[in-house]
């Protein structure tokens, strides 16, 4: 595919494994700006690059507003230094949140395992008592 070739909404959906509704939603939120020809939407190379970044940001847990603000920083004119610095700062916050969540999840998993072991022992004891009574 030529880098400068435009893609239809169907081609974008197939290429990025998203739905037409998702693309229209991102357009409504001013994250994507496809060329409009009547009812037809045509996506440029720039739109494809923005969608990659949107999807990556979503996967990392960035809000759509954070993603929109970061994408807008591309045009500051400082060779993306501001965009990269702000992206790094938000990414560091997100990483800290994810690590905290992982730690909390690890504690919850260990507590659940302990409760399940206790439950197993209780069930085994009850089964033994039932068999002894028979």
N, C-alpha and C positions, 0 to 999 in steps of 0.2 A: 504494500500500500504506500502510495506517495505521501510524504510528510505533510504536504499542503492540501491534500484532498479533503473535502468536507465529507462528513458522515451523517447519515440519516439517524433518526431517533432509534430505529430498529437496529442499525449497525452498532450504535453506541451501547444499546442494551446487551447485545450479543458480546461485544468486545469487553465490556466491564461487568457483566453479570449483574445488571441492575434492571429495574422495571421502568417503563415509560413514565409512570407516576413519579418515581424517584427523580428522574431528570426534570420533569415539569416542576416538581417541588423545589429542586435546587435552583431552577430558573426563577421561580417566584421569590425565593429568598435572596436573589441577586448574587448567587454564587457562580452561575453559568449564564452566558449571554449568546445563545445560538443565533444564527442568521435566520430571520423569519421570511419565508416566501409563502404568503397566504397562511394556510394552516400548517404548512411544512416547517420543520425545524432542521437546520443544518448546522452541524457542529464542526468547528475548525480545530486545527492542531492545538491552539491555545486552550480551547474548551476541553480537549482530551487531557491536556496537562493539568488543568485545574481540577477536572474530575478525579484524576489519579490522586492529587493532593487532598481533595475532599474525602475520598474513601479511606485514604491512609490516616487522616486526622480522625475520622469517625472510629476507625479500628483502634486507635490509641486513646479514645475517650474524650477528644476535644469536642467542645460544643460547636454547633453550627455558627454561632456568633463569633467565637474565637477563630474558627476557620475563615470566615468571611473577612474579619479584620486582618488576619495574616495574609490572605490573598491580596487584599487591597494595598498592603505595604510593598508589594512588588513594584508599584509605580512611584515610590518615593524618590527614586533617581539616585540612589547611593550604591548602585550595583548590588542590591538586595542585602546590604549589611544590616539595616534596620529590621528587615523581614527575618533574616537569619537569627539575629540577636533575640528578637521577640519570640520567635518559634522555639529557640533554645530555652528561654525562660519558662514558657508555658509547658514545654516538654519536661523540664526538670520538676515542675510542680506536679504534673500528671504522673511522672515516674514515682515521686514520693508518695502520692496517693495510692498508686497501684501496689507499691511495696508495703504500705501500711495495711491495705486491704488483704494482701496475701498473708501477712503476719496474723491478722485477725482471723482469717479463714483457717490457717494452720492450727491456731489455738482451738477454734470451734471443732475442727476435724478430730483433734486429739481428745477433746472432751466427749465428743460423740462416740468415739471408739471405746473410751473407758466406760461409758454408760452401756454400750452394747455388750462389752465383756461382762459387766455386772448382770445385765439381763440374761445372758447366756448361762451364767452360773446359777442364777435364780431359777431359770427354766429347768436346767439339769437337776438341780436339787429337788424341785417339785416333781419332776418325772421319776426320780429315784424314790421319793417318798410314796408316790402313787404305786410304783411297782412293788415296793416293800409291803404295802397294805394289801395287795392282791393276793 
